[in-house]
Amino acid sequence: MPQVSPVAPRRGEPDIHSQYAGTVKILVLGPGAREHAIILALLAENDTHDITAAPGNAGIAHDIPCVQIDANDPAAATALAVGLDVELVVIGPEAPLVAGVADAIRAEGIPVFGPSQAAAMLEGSKDFAKRIMSEALVPTGRAITALSLLEAETALDDFGAPYVVKADGLAAGKGVLVTTDRDAAVAHASHWLAHGGVLIEEFLDGQEVSLFLLSDGHDVVPLSPAQDFKRIFDNDEGPNTGGMGSYSPMPWLSERFGSEEAFVREVIETVGQPVIRVLEAEGTPFVGLLYCGLIITKDGIRVIEFNARFGDPETQAVLPRLVTPLSELLLASATGDLAGRPWPQFSTDRTVCVVLASEGYPESPITGRPLTGLDAAAAVPGVHLAHAATAIAPDSGATDPSAPAILLATGGRVLSVVARATSFGEARDRAYEAIRLIGLEGGQFRSDIAAAVVAQEQSGR
């Protein structure tokens, strides 16, 4: 297995990690690169944290113990948390949240970073999210919930092209279609109507931004913005995916808002805090990570969607820059102690994340193929790997126990290659140097991640 090393803050920057001696017993639920990124950030601040993952993956298992349970099962997750006597549970994916895992563990008196089942409907139902936005007076696009194909077609014709069709429930990042092809929009609506309702939305034109807000149910504090790349192919072509890459920070926000900080403050005041207060007033306080999917239109900031957890792959780009101890932030959120806390500090470095996916992703990924070259990739300066869908081949070492283990790709998105440097250009070069060293038959990745921000950086804008 390749060594995956967290990246320390650069010399001369505040290193709060080195001043933080507290050791916390933590359970991280989830199997992917987002969870690996969270674990690496926790280990970077204090390598004596006692961290267990469930179920994890091969990369996570290289760093910490993993327990094979169904993380979406409230009873199984609760039994594990109680048995380990943990002080904090961090729930990574959306499925356990919507299944009520946070509620079950909280009932045992264990602090949980992750919203209740009721509050997680902010991601679990687009219709619910739109209602909350309306009550919080959050700026967003017009939308119509359709429960039949006739209603969907009527709404599509009302809004006109480009057409935006969203599955109402969870769809692993693949329930959204934006197209100028009406037939394709109708087909997408028909497919998701078989699983529930769909939202037909007004198309919003502009640059997209992801902003993470930590919430304790009453107050919020922000992390640094990031931009992700949702479509499978270069130039934002092809179907939507869970995300093919990301970068952070977003210096171009200063052109519109004067500074990144001013942008973040506006999002908190007009989006984050109002939504959290409405949920609190309704008796469903949101404790965890409010992911604000935003678009900067000519008329200002608009909300595209909310998620109820850390985004993937934005987390892989944001957390390596975090200087403030992540465990302090997670515990403060989980225990209602965010009020009055200063905003977290971040390194001035730039990070670029490029995702390696299996052949056939996102429609029909071909899995079970060997991965090679990970040690060489991780040896590129400033690079580390966050595993998403990897496992050790069951028969590895069966005939020769001394032979190297065979690593397999077990899902659609396989690895996140994350690079850090003082400039976007250098970070991007490092990320692509590393990913080209990894062997995966039929593997695919976008070649244009962060290309635009590099061009802006080099032009001096």
C-alpha positions as CSV (number, residue, x, y, z in Angstrom):
1,M,0.0,0.0,0.0
2,P,1.3,3.5,-0.7
3,Q,2.1,5.8,2.1
4,V,-0.4,8.6,2.4
5,S,1.0,11.5,4.3
6,P,-0.9,14.6,5.5
7,V,0.7,17.9,4.5
8,A,2.0,20.2,7.3
9,P,1.4,24.0,7.3
10,R,4.1,26.0,5.5
11,R,6.9,27.6,7.4
12,G,6.0,31.1,8.7
13,E,2.3,30.4,8.9
14,P,0.4,30.0,12.2
15,D,0.6,26.3,13.1
16,I,-2.3,25.9,15.6
17,H,-1.9,22.2,15.2
18,S,1.4,22.1,17.1
19,Q,-0.2,24.0,20.0
20,Y,-3.1,21.5,20.3
21,A,-2.4,18.6,22.6
22,G,-6.0,17.2,23.1
23,T,-6.5,13.6,22.0
24,V,-10.0,12.7,21.0
25,K,-11.5,9.2,20.4
26,I,-13.4,9.5,17.1
27,L,-15.5,7.2,14.9
28,V,-15.7,8.3,11.2
29,L,-18.6,6.7,9.3
30,G,-18.2,6.3,5.5
31,P,-16.3,4.5,2.8
32,G,-14.9,7.2,0.5
33,A,-12.3,9.9,-0.3
34,R,-14.2,12.5,1.7
35,E,-13.9,10.4,4.8
36,H,-10.2,9.7,4.0
37,A,-9.6,13.5,3.7
38,I,-11.3,14.1,7.1
39,I,-9.2,11.4,8.7
40,L,-6.0,12.8,7.2
41,A,-6.8,16.3,8.5
42,L,-7.5,14.9,12.0
43,L,-4.2,13.0,12.0
44,A,-2.3,16.1,10.7
45,E,-3.4,18.1,13.7
46,N,-2.6,15.3,16.2
47,D,-1.4,11.9,15.3
48,T,-2.4,10.6,18.7
49,H,-6.1,10.9,18.1
50,D,-7.7,7.4,18.5
51,I,-9.7,7.2,15.2
52,T,-11.7,4.3,13.8
53,A,-13.5,4.2,10.5
54,A,-16.5,2.2,9.4
55,P,-16.4,0.7,6.8
56,G,-13.5,2.7,5.3
57,N,-11.5,1.4,2.3
58,A,-8.0,0.1,1.6
59,G,-6.4,3.6,1.8
60,I,-8.1,4.4,5.1
61,A,-7.2,1.0,6.5
62,H,-3.6,1.8,5.8
63,D,-3.8,4.8,8.2
64,I,-6.3,3.7,10.9
65,P,-8.3,0.7,12.1
66,C,-11.5,-0.1,10.0
67,V,-14.6,-2.0,11.1
68,Q,-16.8,-3.6,8.5
69,I,-20.3,-2.7,9.3
70,D,-23.2,-1.2,7.3
71,A,-22.8,2.5,8.2
72,N,-26.3,3.2,7.0
73,D,-27.8,0.9,9.7
74,P,-28.6,3.0,12.8
75,A,-28.4,0.0,15.1
76,A,-25.1,-1.2,13.8
77,A,-23.5,2.2,13.8
78,T,-24.8,3.0,17.3
79,A,-23.6,-0.4,18.7
80,L,-20.1,0.3,17.3
81,A,-19.9,3.8,18.7
82,V,-21.0,2.6,22.1
83,G,-18.7,-0.3,22.0
84,L,-15.7,1.8,21.2
85,D,-16.7,4.4,23.8
86,V,-16.0,7.2,21.4
87,E,-16.2,10.9,22.2
88,L,-17.3,12.1,18.8
89,V,-18.9,10.5,15.7
90,V,-18.4,12.1,12.3
91,I,-20.9,11.0,9.6
92,G,-19.4,11.5,6.1
93,P,-22.0,10.5,3.5
94,E,-25.6,11.6,3.1
95,A,-27.2,8.1,3.2
96,P,-26.6,7.4,6.9
97,L,-27.9,10.9,7.8
98,V,-31.2,10.4,5.9
99,A,-31.4,6.9,7.4
100,G,-31.4,8.5,10.9
101,V,-28.0,7.2,12.1
102,A,-27.2,10.6,13.8
103,D,-30.4,10.4,15.9
104,A,-29.7,6.8,17.1
105,I,-26.2,7.7,18.2
106,R,-27.2,10.9,19.9
107,A,-29.8,9.0,21.9
108,E,-26.9,7.3,23.6
109,G,-25.4,10.6,24.7
110,I,-22.6,10.6,22.2
111,P,-21.8,13.9,20.3
112,V,-22.4,13.6,16.6
113,F,-21.2,15.8,13.8
114,G,-24.1,15.3,11.3
115,P,-27.7,16.5,11.3
116,S,-30.7,14.5,12.4
117,Q,-32.9,12.6,9.9
118,A,-35.4,15.5,9.9
119,A,-32.8,18.2,9.3
120,A,-31.0,16.0,6.7
121,M,-34.0,16.4,4.5
122,L,-32.4,19.6,3.4
123,E,-30.5,17.3,1.1
124,G,-32.8,14.3,1.1
125,S,-35.6,16.3,-0.5
126,K,-35.1,19.1,-3.0
127,D,-38.8,20.1,-2.4
128,F,-38.1,20.4,1.4
129,A,-35.0,22.5,0.7
130,K,-36.9,24.9,-1.5
131,R,-39.6,25.4,1.2
132,I,-37.0,26.2,3.8
133,M,-35.3,28.6,1.4
134,S,-38.6,30.3,0.8
135,E,-39.3,30.7,4.5
136,A,-35.7,31.9,5.1
137,L,-35.9,34.4,2.1
138,V,-32.9,32.8,0.6
139,P,-32.1,33.9,-3.0
140,T,-32.6,31.0,-5.3
141,G,-34.0,30.1,-8.7
142,R,-37.7,29.5,-9.4
143,A,-38.8,25.8,-9.2
144,I,-41.8,23.6,-9.7
145,T,-42.2,20.2,-8.0
146,A,-43.7,17.8,-10.5
147,L,-45.4,14.5,-9.5
148,S,-46.4,13.4,-13.0
149,L,-44.9,13.6,-16.5
150,L,-47.5,16.0,-17.6
151,E,-46.7,18.4,-14.8
152,A,-43.0,18.0,-15.6
153,E,-43.5,18.8,-19.3
154,T,-45.7,21.8,-18.5
155,A,-43.0,23.2,-16.2
156,L,-40.2,22.5,-18.8
157,D,-42.2,24.5,-21.4
158,D,-42.9,27.3,-18.8
159,F,-39.2,27.8,-18.0
160,G,-37.8,27.0,-21.4
161,A,-34.3,26.0,-22.4
162,P,-31.8,25.3,-21.0
163,Y,-33.8,22.8,-19.0
164,V,-32.9,21.9,-15.4
165,V,-34.4,18.7,-14.0
166,K,-33.5,17.4,-10.5
167,A,-34.4,14.2,-8.7
168,D,-36.2,15.1,-5.5
169,G,-34.4,12.5,-3.4
170,L,-30.8,11.3,-3.0
171,A,-29.1,10.4,-6.3
172,A,-25.4,10.3,-5.5
173,G,-24.8,13.5,-7.4
174,K,-26.3,12.1,-10.6
175,G,-29.9,13.2,-10.3
176,V,-29.4,16.6,-12.0
177,L,-29.6,17.2,-15.7
178,V,-29.0,20.5,-17.4
179,T,-29.7,20.3,-21.2
180,T,-31.0,22.2,-24.2
181,D,-32.5,18.9,-25.5
182,R,-36.2,18.8,-24.4
183,D,-36.5,15.1,-25.2
184,A,-33.5,14.4,-22.9
185,A,-35.1,16.5,-20.1
186,V,-38.4,14.7,-20.4
187,A,-36.6,11.3,-20.4
188,H,-34.7,12.3,-17.2
189,A,-37.9,13.5,-15.5
190,S,-39.6,10.3,-16.5
191,H,-36.8,8.2,-15.0
192,W,-36.8,9.9,-11.7
193,L,-40.5,10.2,-11.4
194,A,-40.5,6.4,-11.0
195,H,-38.5,7.0,-7.8
196,G,-40.6,9.9,-6.5
197,G,-41.0,13.6,-7.6
198,V,-38.8,15.8,-9.6
199,L,-38.0,19.5,-9.5
200,I,-38.0,21.5,-12.7
201,E,-36.0,24.7,-12.1
202,E,-35.1,27.9,-13.8
203,F,-31.7,27.9,-15.4
204,L,-29.2,30.1,-13.6
205,D,-26.1,31.2,-15.5
206,G,-22.8,32.0,-13.8
207,Q,-19.8,30.6,-12.0
208,E,-20.4,27.9,-9.3
209,V,-19.0,28.0,-5.8
210,S,-19.1,25.5,-3.0
211,L,-19.0,26.9,0.6
212,F,-19.0,24.7,3.7
213,L,-20.6,26.1,6.9
214,L,-20.2,24.4,10.2
215,S,-23.4,24.6,12.3
216,D,-24.2,23.8,15.9
217,G,-27.9,24.3,15.4
218,H,-27.9,28.0,16.1
219,D,-24.7,29.5,14.9
220,V,-22.4,29.0,11.9
221,V,-18.7,29.4,11.0
222,P,-17.4,29.0,7.5
223,L,-14.6,27.1,5.9
224,S,-12.8,28.3,2.7
225,P,-14.7,28.3,-0.6
226,A,-13.9,25.7,-3.3
227,Q,-15.0,25.0,-6.9
228,D,-15.8,21.5,-8.1
229,F,-16.2,20.1,-11.6
230,K,-19.3,17.9,-11.9
231,R,-19.4,16.6,-15.5
232,I,-17.3,13.7,-16.6
233,F,-15.5,15.2,-19.6
234,D,-13.3,18.3,-20.2
235,N,-15.1,21.6,-21.0
236,D,-18.0,20.5,-18.7
237,E,-19.3,18.0,-21.3
238,G,-21.0,14.7,-20.7
239,P,-23.2,13.5,-17.8
240,N,-23.1,14.7,-14.2
241,T,-21.0,12.8,-11.7
242,G,-20.3,13.0,-8.0
243,G,-17.4,15.3,-8.9
244,M,-14.3,14.9,-11.0
245,G,-12.0,17.5,-9.3
246,S,-11.8,20.7,-7.3
247,Y,-9.6,23.5,-6.2
248,S,-9.3,26.0,-3.3
249,P,-9.3,28.9,-2.5
250,M,-11.1,31.1,-5.0
251,P,-9.2,34.3,-5.5
252,W,-11.4,35.4,-8.4
253,L,-14.2,36.1,-6.0
254,S,-12.4,39.3,-5.0
255,E,-13.1,40.7,-8.5
256,R,-16.9,40.7,-7.7
257,F,-17.1,41.0,-4.0
258,G,-13.9,42.9,-3.0
259,S,-12.5,39.9,-1.1
260,E,-13.2,36.2,-0.5
261,E,-14.1,37.2,3.1
262,A,-16.7,39.6,1.9
263,F,-18.3,36.9,-0.3
264,V,-18.3,34.4,2.6
265,R,-19.9,37.0,4.9
266,E,-22.7,37.7,2.4
267,V,-23.4,34.0,2.1
268,I,-23.6,33.6,5.9
269,E,-25.9,36.6,6.3
270,T,-28.2,35.9,3.4
271,V,-28.1,32.1,3.2
272,G,-26.5,30.1,5.9
273,Q,-27.7,31.8,9.1
274,P,-31.3,32.4,7.9
275,V,-31.6,28.7,6.9
276,I,-30.2,27.5,10.2
277,R,-32.5,29.7,12.2
278,V,-35.6,28.6,10.3
279,L,-34.7,24.9,10.9
280,E,-34.1,25.7,14.6
281,A,-37.5,27.4,14.8
282,E,-39.2,24.4,13.3
283,G,-37.7,22.2,15.9
284,T,-35.2,20.5,13.6
285,P,-31.9,22.1,14.5
286,F,-29.2,21.4,11.9
287,V,-26.0,20.2,13.6
288,G,-23.2,19.4,11.2
289,L,-22.0,20.6,7.8
290,L,-24.3,22.8,5.7
291,Y,-23.0,22.6,2.1
292,C,-24.1,25.6,0.1
293,G,-24.0,25.0,-3.6
294,L,-24.0,28.5,-5.1
295,I,-23.9,30.3,-8.4
296,I,-22.7,33.8,-9.0
297,T,-25.2,35.3,-11.4
298,K,-25.4,38.8,-12.9
299,D,-28.0,39.5,-10.2
300,G,-25.9,38.2,-7.3
301,I,-25.6,35.0,-5.3
302,R,-28.1,32.3,-5.8
303,V,-28.4,28.9,-4.1
304,I,-28.5,25.9,-6.4
305,E,-28.7,23.3,-3.7
306,F,-27.9,22.3,-0.2
307,N,-26.2,19.2,1.0
308,A,-26.1,18.0,4.6
309,R,-22.5,16.9,4.8
310,F,-19.0,17.7,3.5
311,G,-18.9,17.7,-0.3
312,D,-16.8,15.3,-2.3
313,P,-14.3,16.3,-3.9
314,E,-14.3,19.8,-2.4
315,T,-13.3,18.4,1.0
316,Q,-10.1,17.0,-0.5
317,A,-9.1,20.5,-1.6
318,V,-10.3,22.5,1.4
319,L,-9.1,20.5,4.4
320,P,-5.4,20.3,3.5
321,R,-5.3,24.1,3.8
322,L,-7.0,24.2,7.2
323,V,-4.7,25.4,10.0
324,T,-7.3,25.5,12.9
325,P,-7.7,22.0,14.4
326,L,-10.5,20.2,12.7
327,S,-11.4,18.2,15.8
328,E,-12.0,21.4,17.7
329,L,-14.4,22.6,15.0
330,L,-16.3,19.3,14.8
331,L,-16.6,19.0,18.6
332,A,-17.8,22.6,18.9
333,S,-20.5,22.0,16.3
334,A,-21.6,18.7,17.8
335,T,-21.8,20.1,21.4
336,G,-23.4,23.5,20.6
337,D,-20.3,25.6,21.2
338,L,-19.7,27.6,18.0
339,A,-21.0,30.9,19.4
340,G,-18.3,33.6,19.4
341,R,-15.6,31.4,17.9
342,P,-13.4,33.1,15.3
343,W,-13.5,31.9,11.7
344,P,-11.0,29.1,11.1
345,Q,-7.6,29.9,9.8
346,F,-6.3,28.6,6.4
347,S,-2.9,28.3,4.8
348,T,-2.3,30.7,1.9
349,D,-1.3,27.7,-0.2
350,R,-3.3,26.5,-3.3
351,T,-4.7,23.0,-3.6
352,V,-5.9,21.1,-6.7
353,C,-7.7,17.8,-6.6
354,V,-8.1,15.5,-9.6
355,V,-10.3,12.4,-9.4
356,L,-9.4,9.1,-11.1
357,A,-12.5,7.2,-12.1
358,S,-13.1,3.7,-13.5
359,E,-13.9,3.0,-17.2
360,G,-17.6,3.4,-17.8
361,Y,-18.2,5.9,-14.9
362,P,-20.8,7.3,-14.2
363,E,-23.3,5.1,-16.1
364,S,-21.7,1.6,-15.7
365,P,-18.3,1.6,-14.1
366,I,-16.1,-1.4,-14.6
367,T,-14.7,-2.4,-11.3
368,G,-12.3,-5.0,-9.9
369,R,-9.3,-3.9,-11.9
370,P,-5.8,-3.6,-10.4
371,L,-4.3,-0.2,-9.4
372,T,-0.5,0.4,-9.8
373,G,1.9,3.2,-9.3
374,L,0.5,4.7,-6.1
375,D,3.8,4.9,-4.3
376,A,5.3,6.8,-7.2
377,A,2.3,9.2,-7.3
378,A,2.4,9.9,-3.6
379,A,6.1,10.6,-3.8
380,V,5.6,13.7,-6.0
381,P,6.3,16.7,-3.8
382,G,3.2,18.2,-2.2
383,V,1.0,15.3,-3.3
384,H,-1.1,12.9,-1.2
385,L,-3.8,10.4,-2.2
386,A,-7.3,10.2,-0.8
387,H,-8.8,6.7,-1.5
388,A,-12.5,6.6,-2.6
389,A,-13.2,3.0,-3.8
390,T,-10.3,0.7,-3.2
391,A,-9.8,-2.8,-1.6
392,I,-7.1,-5.3,-1.3
393,A,-7.6,-8.3,-3.6
394,P,-9.0,-11.2,-1.5
395,D,-6.3,-13.6,-2.8
396,S,-3.4,-11.2,-2.3
397,G,-0.5,-13.2,-0.7
398,A,-2.4,-16.4,-0.9
399,T,0.5,-18.2,-2.5
400,D,3.3,-15.9,-1.5
401,P,2.7,-14.0,1.8
402,S,5.7,-11.8,1.2
403,A,4.4,-10.6,-2.2
404,P,3.0,-7.0,-2.4
405,A,-0.7,-6.8,-1.9
406,I,-2.8,-6.2,-5.0
407,L,-4.9,-3.1,-4.8
408,L,-8.2,-3.1,-6.7
409,A,-10.6,-0.3,-7.9
410,T,-14.0,-1.2,-6.5
411,G,-16.2,1.7,-7.6
412,G,-16.8,4.6,-10.0
413,R,-14.6,7.2,-8.4
414,V,-11.4,5.5,-7.3
415,L,-8.9,8.0,-6.0
416,S,-8.5,11.7,-5.4
417,V,-5.0,13.0,-6.2
418,V,-4.5,16.1,-4.1
419,A,-1.6,18.5,-4.7
420,R,-0.6,21.6,-2.6
421,A,1.8,24.4,-3.6
422,T,2.2,28.2,-3.3
423,S,0.6,28.7,-6.7
424,F,-2.2,27.1,-8.6
425,G,0.1,26.5,-11.6
426,E,2.5,24.4,-9.5
427,A,-0.3,22.6,-7.6
428,R,-2.0,21.7,-10.9
429,D,1.3,20.5,-12.5
430,R,2.0,18.3,-9.4
431,A,-1.5,16.8,-9.4
432,Y,-1.3,15.8,-13.1
433,E,2.3,14.5,-12.8
434,A,1.1,12.2,-10.0
435,I,-2.1,11.0,-11.6
436,R,-0.3,10.0,-14.8
437,L,1.9,7.7,-12.7
438,I,-1.1,5.7,-11.6
439,G,-2.1,2.6,-13.7
440,L,-5.7,1.6,-14.0
441,E,-7.0,-0.1,-17.2
442,G,-9.6,2.2,-18.7
443,G,-9.1,4.8,-16.0
444,Q,-10.3,8.3,-16.8
445,F,-9.8,11.7,-15.5
446,R,-10.4,15.3,-16.6
447,S,-7.4,17.2,-18.0
448,D,-8.8,20.7,-17.4
449,I,-9.2,20.8,-13.6
450,A,-8.3,24.3,-12.4
451,A,-7.0,25.3,-15.8
452,A,-9.1,28.5,-15.8
453,V,-7.8,29.7,-12.4
454,V,-4.3,28.9,-13.5
455,A,-4.7,31.1,-16.6
456,Q,-6.1,33.9,-14.4
457,E,-3.2,33.6,-12.0
458,Q,-0.7,33.7,-14.8
459,S,-2.3,36.8,-16.4
460,G,-2.1,38.6,-13.0
461,R,-5.9,39.0,-12.6
